């Protein structure tokens, strides 16, 4: 069992047996930044092939039309370019998909990825569609895991407002990613200039690249050279020069461009002047009056985080803006893709390198530092927590850790900073072990805040501290609920980050939580969902049966157990569990479970002994009485009627379906998502329980020798 650096440090300082503090894994080394003109992929043996998808499943069509978003992490860039036939516009579309998330649950053989792209007009009609399957052989899987898949296709669209609906699906694991992009197709009038989002290049080989099947027959790409593979969500350093390309229509010779940056969630907009390069010979073939121009901008004073960027040019009636482009600013990360950058704290590569270094006996020399002033500074940072001002304490601790881990005159090795903080934790816990709960709550929030702003060095440090604090609390507290409370904080590590597939650190935290509290509902459900998404139905069943033994009231566990049993061909027990869900009558927020139970039960009845289309249809119609207007049940009803020859009724039902555009999750898509609802419920309960311990921290901190200076 791995022991955290904080526990080891506290153990040494407080008299517990243990080794010297272990090193906290830092961020893995970053590759060099990409040049503006990234080279094309090197010629090699084929590692993938792209095939037209033979058709569209009813559930896939419903997901596309629903307008919801989420699931597999995606980035999308669409670039309207004049030059299409019949008054239509060529629109190259770049789709980037997180590789590790696609690979989650993949076992052997080729990986097949379905990509579906629909363009809907203002009236809801389908203007164009692209349906392809990318088959990736074993030689391409390693490259896919390093970053992800970049897919480029093209649509022909008329001028006007369009809603692009993108779906990426791994049919083997049923993992799905959904994205919706609002797009305005210009008419490209003679006298009106236009500009598209900035085109940032990435290193050759950064992504596993695939082109749509319709283009593999030799159709010329709409974008020439390096611009043919622009970044849909570029990663830039927040200081220095950034080079990119500008795709502009009828740009005046003396036009002055600017780049506007607005931080997500912020109000202030930063406007930076753009320097254009030589314009000679920059005309885009097949796109009259378009130019592809080299450009650069000097970045200064940009905070780390995610921004919306757009180009601005002068027009006849004021400024004309390009569509916005998401840009991630992260120090030292230029040249990485957003998918590679999104590796959570505690990356396995850094841990492995550190472990090898220790085994070779070549631990880096630790510089001497003055621990006393650092402990005093840490106590000062914790002072607001004793006064009940947690927000101020979070800000102060973040500033303290940033100054000594990331950017400051005295950067320490992570284990040295752990030793400083452990001394203070030890002082407090000796007075009253319940004071640790306030620190657990503090570091839980610090960890999630650091992850949200992609401060991975701090997230790694705070996550390990959270892990260690939980261990210290379990060892020192005499409270009967100590183990369950500590388990709750470890389970909360999984909140808001399981969508990209479970990380090693998250898995370690959840496993330790179950050692403390083997019936923790959120941990068992999170493991069950993740195991099921990887295609391991038997493993999911083991977790779900453990969950039901401790929480027999769990409707979701019954639903997932029924579906997992069905996947293994155990129709009898699957029907039993699904029937229990239907009989349970879940509350409004869980009605998606009821819909899915009816769907799955009808499918079992359709092909099982003693069943048939009639029984399945009656089950679906019973579900529609309880859930009138449910899209998925209506689609099932139409399919069953069509199968039975009642084509007219089936068509009437399909024509009457109103696509949901309010963000309400499709039940089957909701089923494939992480156990966020359970984690959120657990977090709310945890906060309420932890708040009862805050007075203990204030009392201990106020005593002589406590954390107050």
C-alpha positions as CSV (number, residue, x, y, z in Angstrom):
1,X,0.0,0.0,0.0
2,X,1.5,3.3,-1.1
3,X,2.0,5.9,1.8
4,X,1.6,9.5,1.1
5,X,4.5,12.0,1.5
6,X,2.5,14.0,4.1
7,X,1.8,11.0,6.3
8,X,5.5,10.0,6.1
9,X,6.5,13.5,7.1
10,X,4.0,13.8,9.9
11,X,5.0,10.3,11.1
12,X,8.6,11.3,11.4
13,X,7.8,14.6,13.0
14,X,5.2,13.2,15.4
15,X,7.0,10.1,16.4
16,X,5.2,7.5,14.1
17,X,7.4,4.9,12.4
18,X,8.0,5.6,8.7
19,X,10.5,6.4,6.0
20,X,11.7,9.7,4.9
21,X,9.2,11.8,2.8
22,X,8.7,10.5,-0.7
23,X,8.9,12.9,-3.7
24,X,5.6,14.2,-5.1
25,X,5.5,13.6,-8.8
26,X,5.8,16.8,-10.8
27,X,4.5,17.6,-14.3
28,X,6.1,15.5,-17.0
29,X,8.6,17.3,-19.2
30,X,7.0,19.3,-22.0
31,X,8.0,19.0,-25.7
32,X,9.4,22.0,-27.6
33,X,7.0,24.5,-29.0
34,X,5.8,23.9,-32.6
35,X,7.0,26.1,-35.4
36,X,4.2,28.1,-37.2
37,X,4.6,26.0,-40.3
38,X,4.3,22.5,-38.8
39,X,5.4,19.7,-41.2
40,X,2.9,17.2,-42.6
41,X,2.8,13.7,-41.2
42,X,5.7,11.6,-42.4
43,X,5.0,8.9,-45.0
44,X,4.7,5.5,-43.3
45,X,2.8,2.3,-43.5
46,X,-1.0,2.9,-43.1
47,X,-2.0,2.9,-39.4
48,X,-5.6,3.7,-39.9
49,X,-8.4,3.7,-42.6
50,X,-11.5,5.7,-42.9
51,X,-14.8,4.0,-44.1
52,X,-18.2,5.5,-44.7
53,X,-20.5,4.5,-41.9
54,X,-23.2,2.2,-43.3
55,X,-26.1,3.9,-41.5
56,X,-27.2,5.8,-38.4
57,X,-28.7,4.1,-35.3
58,X,-31.9,5.6,-34.0
59,X,-30.3,6.3,-30.7
60,X,-27.4,8.1,-32.4
61,X,-29.8,10.2,-34.5
62,X,-31.7,11.2,-31.3
63,X,-28.4,12.2,-29.6
64,X,-27.4,14.3,-32.5
65,X,-30.7,16.1,-32.7
66,X,-31.0,16.6,-29.0
67,X,-28.5,19.4,-28.9
68,X,-26.9,18.2,-25.7
69,X,-23.1,18.3,-25.1
70,X,-20.6,16.4,-23.0
71,X,-19.0,12.9,-22.7
72,X,-15.7,12.3,-24.6
73,X,-13.7,15.6,-24.6
74,X,-13.9,17.2,-28.1
75,X,-12.7,20.4,-29.8
76,X,-14.3,21.5,-33.1
77,X,-13.2,24.2,-35.6
78,X,-15.4,25.0,-38.7
79,X,-14.1,27.4,-41.4
80,X,-16.6,28.6,-44.1
81,X,-14.7,29.2,-47.3
82,X,-16.3,30.4,-50.6
83,X,-15.8,28.2,-53.6
84,X,-18.6,25.7,-53.5
85,X,-21.0,25.0,-56.3
86,X,-24.6,26.0,-56.6
87,X,-24.2,29.0,-54.3
88,X,-23.1,26.7,-51.4
89,X,-20.0,27.3,-49.3
90,X,-17.2,24.8,-48.6
91,X,-16.9,24.3,-44.8
92,X,-13.9,22.3,-43.7
93,X,-14.5,21.0,-40.2
94,X,-11.7,19.8,-37.8
95,X,-12.7,17.5,-34.9
96,X,-10.1,16.8,-32.2
97,X,-10.9,13.9,-29.7
98,X,-9.0,13.1,-26.5
99,X,-7.1,9.9,-27.1
100,X,-6.9,8.3,-23.6
101,X,-10.7,8.8,-23.3
102,X,-11.3,7.0,-26.6
103,X,-9.0,4.2,-25.5
104,X,-10.6,3.7,-22.1
105,X,-11.9,0.1,-22.0
106,X,-10.2,-0.9,-25.3
107,X,-8.7,-4.3,-25.0
108,X,-7.4,-5.9,-28.2
109,X,-7.5,-5.5,-32.0
110,X,-8.4,-2.4,-34.0
111,X,-10.1,0.5,-32.4
112,X,-13.2,1.7,-34.3
113,X,-14.4,5.3,-33.8
114,X,-17.7,6.5,-35.3
115,X,-17.8,10.2,-36.2
116,X,-21.2,11.8,-37.1
117,X,-21.6,15.4,-38.2
118,X,-25.0,16.9,-38.9
119,X,-25.7,20.5,-40.0
120,X,-29.2,21.7,-39.1
121,X,-30.8,24.8,-40.5
122,X,-32.9,27.3,-38.5
123,X,-36.0,25.3,-39.1
124,X,-34.4,22.1,-37.8
125,X,-34.0,20.4,-41.2
126,X,-30.8,18.6,-42.0
127,X,-28.7,20.7,-44.5
128,X,-25.8,18.2,-44.7
129,X,-24.3,15.2,-43.0
130,X,-21.0,13.4,-42.7
131,X,-20.9,9.8,-41.3
132,X,-17.5,8.0,-41.1
133,X,-15.8,5.3,-39.1
134,X,-12.1,5.5,-38.4
135,X,-10.5,2.2,-37.9
136,X,-7.2,2.5,-36.0
137,X,-4.8,-0.5,-36.1
138,X,-2.4,-1.4,-33.3
139,X,0.4,0.7,-34.8
140,X,-1.7,3.8,-34.3
141,X,-2.9,3.2,-30.8
142,X,0.3,4.4,-29.1
143,X,0.2,7.7,-31.0
144,X,-3.5,8.0,-30.2
145,X,-2.8,7.6,-26.5
146,X,-0.1,10.4,-26.5
147,X,-2.7,13.0,-27.6
148,X,-5.7,12.0,-29.6
149,X,-7.4,11.9,-33.0
150,X,-7.7,14.8,-35.4
151,X,-10.3,14.2,-38.0
152,X,-11.0,16.6,-40.9
153,X,-14.0,16.5,-43.2
154,X,-15.9,19.0,-45.2
155,X,-19.6,20.0,-45.7
156,X,-21.3,22.1,-48.4
157,X,-23.7,24.5,-46.7
158,X,-25.9,27.4,-47.9
159,X,-25.4,30.9,-46.4
160,X,-27.2,31.5,-43.2
161,X,-27.3,30.3,-39.6
162,X,-26.4,26.7,-39.0
163,X,-26.1,24.5,-35.9
164,X,-23.4,21.8,-36.2
165,X,-24.0,18.7,-34.2
166,X,-21.0,16.5,-33.7
167,X,-21.0,13.0,-32.2
168,X,-18.0,10.8,-31.6
169,X,-18.7,7.2,-30.4
170,X,-16.7,4.2,-29.5
171,X,-19.2,1.4,-30.3
172,X,-17.3,-1.2,-28.4
173,X,-17.5,0.7,-25.0
174,X,-20.5,2.9,-25.9
175,X,-18.5,5.9,-24.8
176,X,-20.0,9.0,-26.6
177,X,-18.8,12.6,-27.0
178,X,-21.2,15.4,-28.1
179,X,-20.6,18.9,-29.2
180,X,-22.8,21.7,-30.6
181,X,-21.4,24.6,-32.6
182,X,-23.4,27.6,-33.8
183,X,-22.1,28.7,-37.2
184,X,-22.9,31.7,-39.4
185,X,-22.2,31.1,-43.1
186,X,-21.5,34.5,-44.8
187,X,-22.8,35.4,-48.2
188,X,-19.3,36.8,-49.1
189,X,-20.6,40.0,-50.8
190,X,-18.3,41.7,-53.1
191,X,-17.7,44.8,-50.9
192,X,-17.8,43.2,-47.4
193,X,-14.6,41.8,-46.0
194,X,-14.6,38.8,-43.7
195,X,-12.1,37.0,-41.5
196,X,-12.0,33.5,-40.1
197,X,-10.6,32.4,-36.7
198,X,-6.8,32.5,-36.3
199,X,-5.1,29.3,-37.5
200,X,-2.4,28.0,-35.2
201,X,-0.2,25.1,-36.3
202,X,0.8,22.2,-34.1
203,X,3.8,19.9,-34.3
204,X,3.8,17.2,-37.0
205,X,2.7,14.0,-35.4
206,X,1.0,15.8,-32.5
207,X,-2.3,14.0,-33.4
208,X,-3.2,10.9,-35.2
209,X,-4.7,12.5,-38.3
210,X,-7.6,11.1,-40.4
211,X,-9.4,12.6,-43.3
212,X,-13.0,11.9,-44.2
213,X,-13.6,8.9,-46.5
214,X,-15.1,11.2,-49.2
215,X,-11.8,13.0,-49.4
216,X,-9.5,10.0,-49.5
217,X,-10.3,9.4,-53.2
218,X,-8.2,12.4,-54.2
219,X,-10.3,15.5,-53.5
220,X,-8.1,18.5,-52.9
221,X,-8.3,19.9,-49.4
222,X,-9.8,23.3,-49.0
223,X,-6.9,24.6,-47.0
224,X,-3.3,24.5,-48.3
225,X,-0.1,23.5,-46.5
226,X,0.1,23.8,-42.8
227,X,-3.2,25.5,-42.5
228,X,-4.8,22.3,-43.6
229,X,-4.5,21.0,-40.0
230,X,-5.2,24.0,-37.8
231,X,-5.6,23.6,-34.0
232,X,-9.2,23.5,-32.9
233,X,-8.1,24.5,-29.4
234,X,-4.5,25.7,-29.4
235,X,-2.3,25.8,-26.4
236,X,0.0,28.9,-26.1
237,X,2.4,30.4,-23.6
238,X,1.0,33.5,-22.0
239,X,4.1,35.6,-22.8
240,X,6.1,36.2,-26.0
241,X,5.3,36.1,-29.7
242,X,2.7,33.7,-31.1
243,X,2.6,33.0,-34.8
244,X,-0.5,32.0,-36.7
245,X,-2.2,32.4,-40.1
246,X,-5.1,34.6,-41.1
247,X,-7.7,33.4,-43.6
248,X,-9.3,36.6,-44.9
249,X,-11.8,37.5,-47.6
250,X,-11.3,40.8,-49.5
251,X,-9.0,42.3,-46.9
252,X,-8.0,45.9,-47.7
253,X,-4.4,46.5,-48.4
254,X,-4.1,48.9,-45.4
255,X,-6.3,46.9,-43.0
256,X,-5.3,46.7,-39.4
257,X,-6.1,43.5,-37.6
258,X,-6.4,42.9,-33.9
259,X,-6.8,39.9,-31.7
260,X,-9.4,40.0,-28.9
261,X,-9.0,37.7,-25.9
262,X,-11.7,37.2,-23.2
263,X,-11.1,34.9,-20.4
264,X,-13.9,32.4,-19.8
265,X,-16.0,33.5,-16.8
266,X,-14.4,37.0,-16.9
267,X,-15.5,40.4,-18.2
268,X,-12.3,42.2,-19.2
269,X,-11.3,41.9,-22.9
270,X,-7.7,42.2,-23.9
271,X,-7.1,43.7,-27.4
272,X,-3.7,43.0,-29.1
273,X,-2.5,44.4,-32.4
274,X,-1.7,41.8,-35.1
275,X,1.4,42.0,-37.3
276,X,0.7,40.8,-40.9
277,X,3.5,39.3,-43.0
278,X,4.1,39.4,-46.8
279,X,0.8,39.2,-48.8
280,X,2.3,38.3,-52.2
281,X,1.1,35.0,-53.6
282,X,-1.2,34.3,-50.6
283,X,-4.4,33.6,-52.7
284,X,-6.2,30.4,-51.7
285,X,-6.7,28.1,-54.7
286,X,-10.4,27.4,-55.4
287,X,-11.6,30.2,-53.0
288,X,-11.8,33.5,-55.0
289,X,-10.7,36.6,-53.1
290,X,-9.4,34.6,-50.1
291,X,-5.9,35.1,-48.8
292,X,-3.9,33.0,-46.3
293,X,-1.6,35.4,-44.5
294,X,1.2,34.9,-42.0
295,X,0.7,36.8,-38.8
296,X,2.0,37.2,-35.3
297,X,1.0,38.8,-32.0
298,X,3.0,39.7,-28.9
299,X,1.4,38.4,-25.7
300,X,2.0,40.2,-22.5
301,X,0.2,40.1,-19.2
302,X,-2.0,37.2,-20.1
303,X,-3.1,35.1,-17.1
304,X,-3.2,31.3,-17.4
305,X,-6.5,29.8,-18.3
306,X,-9.0,29.3,-21.1
307,X,-9.9,32.2,-23.4
308,X,-12.2,32.9,-26.3
309,X,-10.2,34.6,-29.1
310,X,-11.5,36.3,-32.2
311,X,-9.9,38.5,-34.9
312,X,-11.3,41.9,-35.7
313,X,-10.9,43.9,-38.9
314,X,-12.4,47.2,-40.0
315,X,-15.6,47.1,-42.1
316,X,-17.9,49.5,-43.8
317,X,-20.1,49.9,-40.7
318,X,-17.6,49.2,-37.9
319,X,-15.5,46.3,-36.9
320,X,-16.1,42.8,-38.3
321,X,-15.3,39.9,-36.1
322,X,-14.3,36.3,-36.8
323,X,-16.0,33.4,-35.1
324,X,-14.4,32.8,-31.7
325,X,-11.7,30.2,-31.1
326,X,-11.0,28.6,-27.7
327,X,-7.3,29.1,-26.6
328,X,-5.6,27.6,-23.6
329,X,-2.8,29.7,-22.1
330,X,-0.4,27.7,-19.9
331,X,3.2,28.6,-19.0
332,X,5.8,26.4,-20.7
333,X,3.2,24.4,-22.5
334,X,3.3,25.9,-26.0
335,X,3.5,23.1,-28.6
336,X,1.4,20.7,-26.6
337,X,-2.1,19.8,-27.7
338,X,-5.0,20.4,-25.3
339,X,-5.5,16.7,-24.9
340,X,-1.9,16.1,-23.9
341,X,-2.0,19.1,-21.6
342,X,-5.1,17.8,-19.8
343,X,-3.2,15.0,-18.1
344,X,-4.2,15.4,-14.4
345,X,-1.7,15.7,-11.6
346,X,0.4,12.7,-10.7
347,X,1.2,11.7,-14.3
348,X,2.5,8.1,-14.4
349,X,5.6,9.1,-16.5
350,X,6.9,11.4,-13.8
351,X,6.2,8.8,-11.0
352,X,8.0,6.1,-13.0
353,X,11.0,8.3,-13.6
354,X,11.2,9.3,-9.9
355,X,10.9,5.7,-8.8
356,X,13.7,4.6,-11.2
357,X,15.8,7.4,-9.9
358,X,15.3,6.2,-6.3
359,X,16.1,2.6,-7.3
360,X,19.4,3.7,-8.8
361,X,20.3,5.6,-5.7
362,X,20.5,8.8,-7.6
363,X,18.1,11.0,-5.7
364,X,18.8,14.7,-6.5
365,X,20.6,16.6,-3.9
366,X,18.3,18.6,-1.7
367,X,19.3,22.2,-1.1
368,X,19.3,23.5,2.4
369,X,16.5,25.9,3.3
370,X,15.3,27.9,6.3
371,X,12.4,25.9,7.6
372,X,11.4,28.2,10.4
373,X,10.4,31.2,8.4
374,X,8.6,29.0,5.9
375,X,6.6,27.4,8.7
376,X,5.7,30.8,10.0
377,X,4.6,31.9,6.6
378,X,2.4,28.8,6.2
379,X,0.8,29.4,9.6
380,X,0.1,33.0,8.5
381,X,-1.6,31.6,5.4
382,X,-3.8,29.4,7.5
383,X,-4.7,32.3,9.9
384,X,-8.0,33.2,8.1
385,X,-9.2,29.6,8.4
386,X,-9.1,29.8,12.1
387,X,-11.1,33.0,11.9
388,X,-13.7,31.3,9.7
389,X,-12.7,32.9,6.4
390,X,-12.0,29.9,4.2
391,X,-11.9,31.9,0.9
392,X,-9.1,34.1,2.3
393,X,-7.2,31.0,3.5
394,X,-7.5,29.4,0.1
395,X,-6.1,32.5,-1.6
396,X,-3.3,32.8,1.0
397,X,-2.3,29.1,0.8
398,X,-2.4,29.2,-3.0
399,X,-0.1,32.2,-3.0
400,X,2.3,30.5,-0.5
401,X,2.5,27.2,-2.5
402,X,2.8,29.0,-5.8
403,X,5.7,31.1,-4.5
404,X,7.6,27.9,-3.4
405,X,6.6,25.4,-6.1
406,X,6.0,27.3,-9.3
407,X,7.3,30.9,-9.5
408,X,9.2,32.6,-6.7
409,X,12.7,33.5,-5.5
410,X,12.9,30.3,-3.4
411,X,11.6,27.2,-5.3
412,X,11.6,24.1,-3.1
413,X,11.4,20.4,-4.0
414,X,7.8,19.2,-3.4
415,X,8.9,16.9,-0.5
416,X,10.7,19.9,1.2
417,X,7.5,21.9,1.1
418,X,5.5,18.9,2.4
419,X,8.0,18.7,5.4
420,X,7.3,22.3,6.2
421,X,3.5,21.9,6.0
422,X,3.6,18.6,7.9
423,X,5.2,20.2,10.9
424,X,2.3,22.6,11.2
425,X,-0.2,19.8,10.7
426,X,1.5,17.8,13.4
427,X,1.3,20.7,15.9
428,X,-2.4,21.1,15.3
429,X,-3.3,17.4,15.3
430,X,-1.5,16.8,18.6
431,X,-3.9,19.3,20.2
432,X,-7.0,17.9,18.6
433,X,-7.0,15.4,15.6
434,X,-10.4,16.8,14.6
435,X,-8.6,20.0,13.4
436,X,-7.5,17.9,10.4
437,X,-11.0,17.9,9.0
438,X,-10.9,21.7,8.4
439,X,-7.6,21.2,6.5
440,X,-9.2,18.3,4.5
441,X,-12.0,20.6,3.5
442,X,-9.5,23.4,2.6
443,X,-7.3,21.1,0.5
444,X,-10.2,19.5,-1.2
445,X,-11.3,22.9,-2.5
446,X,-7.7,23.9,-3.4
447,X,-7.2,20.7,-5.4
448,X,-10.4,21.2,-7.5
449,X,-9.6,24.9,-8.0
450,X,-6.1,24.1,-9.2
451,X,-7.4,21.4,-11.6
452,X,-10.0,23.8,-13.0
453,X,-7.4,26.4,-13.9
454,X,-5.0,23.7,-15.1
455,X,-2.4,24.5,-12.5
456,X,-1.2,20.9,-12.5
457,X,1.9,21.3,-10.3
458,X,-0.3,22.8,-7.5
459,X,-3.1,20.2,-8.1
460,X,-0.6,17.4,-7.8
461,X,0.8,18.9,-4.5
462,X,-2.6,19.6,-3.1
463,X,-4.0,16.2,-4.1
464,X,-1.2,14.4,-2.4
465,X,-1.6,16.6,0.7
466,X,-5.3,15.7,0.7
467,X,-4.5,12.0,0.5
468,X,-2.0,12.3,3.3
469,X,-4.3,14.3,5.6
470,X,-6.9,11.6,5.2
471,X,-4.4,9.0,6.3
472,X,-3.3,11.1,9.3
473,X,-6.9,11.7,10.4
474,X,-7.8,8.0,10.2
475,X,-4.7,7.1,12.3
476,X,-5.1,9.8,15.0
477,X,-8.9,10.4,15.3
478,X,-10.9,8.4,17.9
479,X,-14.2,9.5,16.3
480,X,-16.4,6.5,15.3
481,X,-17.1,8.2,11.9
482,X,-13.5,9.1,11.1
483,X,-12.9,6.5,8.5
484,X,-16.1,7.2,6.7
485,X,-15.4,11.0,6.7
486,X,-11.8,10.5,5.4
487,X,-13.2,8.1,2.7
488,X,-15.6,10.9,1.6
489,X,-12.7,13.3,1.0
490,X,-10.8,10.7,-1.0
491,X,-13.9,9.9,-3.1
492,X,-14.3,13.6,-3.8
493,X,-11.0,13.5,-5.7
494,X,-13.0,11.9,-8.5
495,X,-15.6,14.7,-8.8
496,X,-15.5,16.7,-12.0
497,X,-12.6,14.8,-13.6
498,X,-13.8,11.3,-14.3
499,X,-15.1,12.3,-17.8
500,X,-11.7,11.8,-19.4
501,X,-11.4,8.3,-18.0
502,X,-10.1,7.5,-14.6
503,X,-6.6,8.5,-13.8
504,X,-4.1,6.5,-11.7
505,X,-4.4,9.0,-8.9
506,X,-8.2,8.9,-8.8
507,X,-8.2,5.1,-8.9
508,X,-5.7,5.1,-6.0
509,X,-7.9,7.5,-4.0
510,X,-11.1,5.5,-4.6
511,X,-9.4,2.2,-3.7
512,X,-8.1,3.7,-0.4
513,X,-11.6,5.1,0.3
514,X,-13.1,1.7,0.1
515,X,-10.4,0.4,2.5
516,X,-11.7,2.9,5.0
517,X,-15.4,2.5,4.1
518,X,-16.1,-0.6,2.1
519,X,-19.7,0.5,1.5
520,X,-19.1,4.0,0.2
521,X,-21.9,4.4,-2.3
522,X,-20.2,7.0,-4.6
523,X,-16.9,5.1,-4.8
524,X,-18.6,1.8,-5.6
525,X,-20.9,3.4,-8.2
526,X,-18.0,5.3,-9.8
527,X,-15.9,2.1,-10.1
528,X,-18.9,0.3,-11.5
529,X,-19.6,2.9,-14.1
530,X,-16.0,3.2,-15.2
531,X,-15.5,-0.6,-15.3
532,X,-18.7,-0.9,-17.4
533,X,-17.5,1.8,-19.8
534,X,-14.4,-0.2,-20.4
535,X,-16.5,-3.1,-21.5
536,X,-15.9,-5.3,-18.4
537,X,-19.5,-6.3,-17.6
538,X,-18.4,-8.9,-15.0
539,X,-16.3,-6.4,-13.2
540,X,-19.1,-3.9,-13.1
541,X,-21.5,-6.6,-11.7
542,X,-19.1,-7.3,-8.8
543,X,-19.1,-3.6,-7.8
544,X,-22.9,-3.3,-8.3
545,X,-23.7,-6.3,-6.2
546,X,-21.4,-5.0,-3.4
547,X,-23.2,-1.7,-3.7
548,X,-26.7,-3.3,-3.4
549,X,-25.7,-5.3,-0.4
550,X,-24.9,-2.1,1.5
551,X,-27.4,0.2,-0.2
552,X,-30.4,-1.9,-1.3
553,X,-32.4,1.3,-2.0
554,X,-30.1,2.2,-4.9
555,X,-32.3,2.3,-8.1
556,X,-29.3,3.2,-10.3
557,X,-27.4,0.1,-9.1
558,X,-30.4,-2.1,-10.0
559,X,-30.6,-0.5,-13.5
560,X,-26.9,-0.9,-14.2
561,X,-26.9,-4.4,-12.8
562,X,-29.8,-5.3,-15.1
563,X,-28.1,-3.9,-18.2
564,X,-24.8,-5.6,-17.3
565,X,-26.6,-8.9,-16.9
566,X,-28.3,-8.4,-20.3
567,X,-24.9,-7.8,-21.9
568,X,-23.7,-11.2,-20.5
569,X,-26.8,-12.9,-21.9
570,X,-28.4,-13.5,-18.5
571,X,-31.8,-12.4,-19.6
572,X,-33.7,-13.8,-16.6
573,X,-31.9,-11.9,-13.9
574,X,-31.6,-8.8,-16.2
575,X,-35.5,-8.7,-16.5
576,X,-35.8,-9.1,-12.8
577,X,-33.6,-6.1,-12.1
578,X,-35.1,-3.9,-14.8
579,X,-38.6,-4.8,-13.4
580,X,-37.4,-3.6,-10.0
581,X,-36.5,-0.2,-11.5
582,X,-39.9,0.1,-13.1
583,X,-41.6,-0.8,-9.9
584,X,-39.5,1.7,-7.8
585,X,-40.9,4.8,-9.5
586,X,-37.7,7.0,-9.2
587,X,-38.0,10.7,-8.5
588,X,-38.2,13.3,-11.3
589,X,-34.4,13.9,-11.5
590,X,-33.9,10.1,-12.0
591,X,-36.7,9.5,-14.6
592,X,-34.0,8.8,-17.2
593,X,-33.5,5.5,-15.4
594,X,-37.2,4.6,-15.8
595,X,-37.0,5.4,-19.6
596,X,-33.9,3.2,-20.0
597,X,-35.4,0.4,-18.0
598,X,-38.4,0.3,-20.3
599,X,-36.1,0.4,-23.4
600,X,-33.9,-2.4,-22.2
601,X,-36.7,-4.6,-21.0
602,X,-38.5,-4.2,-24.4
603,X,-35.3,-5.3,-26.2
604,X,-35.0,-8.3,-24.1
605,X,-38.6,-9.2,-24.7
606,X,-38.2,-8.8,-28.4
607,X,-35.6,-11.5,-28.8
608,X,-36.1,-13.6,-25.7
609,X,-38.2,-16.8,-25.2
610,X,-41.9,-16.1,-24.6
611,X,-41.6,-12.6,-26.0
612,X,-41.8,-11.0,-29.4
613,X,-42.7,-7.7,-31.0
614,X,-46.1,-7.5,-29.5
615,X,-44.9,-7.8,-25.9
616,X,-42.0,-5.4,-26.5
617,X,-44.4,-2.9,-28.0
618,X,-46.8,-3.1,-25.0
619,X,-43.9,-2.5,-22.7
620,X,-42.8,0.6,-24.7
621,X,-46.3,1.9,-24.7
622,X,-46.6,1.4,-21.0
623,X,-43.5,3.4,-20.6
624,X,-44.9,6.2,-22.7
625,X,-48.0,6.4,-20.5
626,X,-45.7,7.2,-17.6
627,X,-43.2,9.3,-19.6
628,X,-45.3,10.9,-22.4
629,X,-43.2,12.4,-25.2
630,X,-40.0,10.6,-24.2
631,X,-37.8,10.7,-27.3
632,X,-36.1,7.3,-26.9
633,X,-39.3,5.5,-26.1
634,X,-41.0,7.1,-29.2
635,X,-38.1,6.0,-31.3
636,X,-38.4,2.4,-29.9
637,X,-42.1,2.5,-30.6
638,X,-41.6,3.6,-34.2
639,X,-39.0,1.0,-34.8
640,X,-41.2,-1.8,-33.5
641,X,-44.2,-0.6,-35.5
642,X,-42.0,-0.4,-38.6
643,X,-40.8,-3.9,-38.0
644,X,-44.4,-5.1,-37.8
645,X,-45.2,-3.5,-41.1
646,X,-47.1,-0.4,-39.8
647,X,-44.9,2.0,-41.7
648,X,-47.5,4.8,-41.7
649,X,-47.9,4.9,-37.9
650,X,-44.1,4.7,-37.5
651,X,-43.6,7.7,-39.9
652,X,-46.3,9.7,-38.0
653,X,-44.5,9.1,-34.7
654,X,-41.1,10.1,-36.1
655,X,-42.5,13.2,-37.7
656,X,-44.0,14.2,-34.3
657,X,-40.9,13.9,-32.3
658,X,-39.7,17.3,-31.0
659,X,-35.9,17.3,-30.6
660,X,-34.9,18.4,-27.2
661,X,-32.7,21.5,-27.3
662,X,-32.8,22.4,-23.5
663,X,-29.8,20.4,-22.5
664,X,-31.8,17.6,-20.9
665,X,-29.7,14.5,-21.1
666,X,-30.6,11.6,-23.3
667,X,-31.1,8.5,-21.0
668,X,-28.7,6.3,-22.9
669,X,-26.1,9.1,-23.1
670,X,-26.7,9.8,-19.4
671,X,-26.1,6.1,-18.6
672,X,-22.7,6.2,-20.3
673,X,-21.5,9.2,-18.3
674,X,-19.5,9.1,-15.0
675,X,-21.3,8.9,-11.7
676,X,-21.4,12.7,-11.3
677,X,-24.8,12.9,-9.6
678,X,-23.7,10.4,-6.9
679,X,-20.4,12.3,-6.5
680,X,-22.2,15.6,-6.2
681,X,-24.6,14.2,-3.6
682,X,-21.7,12.8,-1.6
683,X,-19.9,16.1,-1.7
684,X,-22.9,18.0,-0.3
685,X,-23.2,15.5,2.5
686,X,-19.5,15.7,3.1
687,X,-19.5,19.5,3.4
688,X,-22.3,19.4,6.0
689,X,-20.5,16.8,8.1
690,X,-17.1,18.5,7.8
691,X,-18.5,21.9,8.8
692,X,-19.3,20.5,12.2
693,X,-15.5,20.1,12.8
694,X,-14.5,23.7,12.0
695,X,-14.8,25.0,15.5
696,X,-12.2,22.4,16.6
697,X,-9.7,24.0,14.2
698,X,-10.4,27.5,15.4
699,X,-9.9,26.5,19.0
700,X,-6.7,24.6,18.3
701,X,-5.3,27.4,16.2
702,X,-6.0,30.0,18.9
703,X,-4.0,28.0,21.6
704,X,-0.4,28.9,22.3
705,X,1.8,27.1,19.8
706,X,-1.0,26.6,17.4
707,X,-1.0,27.8,13.8
708,X,-1.6,31.4,14.7
709,X,1.7,33.3,14.9
